[in-house]
Every structure is written in C-alpha cells, then in structure tokens.
Amino acid sequence: MVRNPLTRSELERGRHLGSLLRQARGERSMAEVATAAGVSAETLRKIETGRAPTPSFFTIAAVAAVLGLSLDELARPAAEDSDGRPAPLAA
C-alpha cells in the first residue's frame, strides 16, 4: 500500500503538535518523559521536531497524560504571536 504524501497543512499540524509537546516538557528530559509514556526517546524526538507529523493517537495520548495536557489542548488550531511563531501555552 502506497501512502499519499502529506499536505502542507498536515506537516504544519505536526510541527505545531511537536512544539506544544516540547514546550510542555519544559526542563524534563526527553528520556524521562518518553519512558513514563512508554515510548522510545527517538519517537518523542521525531514528534517534537516534526519528523513524525502524524503520530498514532495512543502515542500522543500517553505523552499528553505524562505532561498533564488534555487532548483538547493539543487539538486546537495553532495560534500565532506577532512574530508568526506558535503562541505559548496558557498557564
């Protein structure tokens, strides 16, 4: 089965998701969060950097739970600040 190339929108959503997860991880190590979520550090690295723009639902649910994020927070469209970068997570 051949997979269709991802659209620009799908790639951008992947980058946004990675940015949100990285921001929520804060000072915690990638290995610590990945282990707690039951995924490899390489998987988390790929998600955070946007190299895995369409991770599985269960992977994201596990990482979000470890980081204390709701899936609703992760599903919101990207808001941009005045520089065009993703706006920080609300405290």
Secondary structure, 3 states (H helix, E strand, C coil): CCCCCCCHHHHHHHHHHHHHHHHHHCCCCHHHHHHHHCCCHHHHHHHHHCCCCCCCHHHHHHHHHHHCCCHHHHHCCCCECCCCCECCCCC
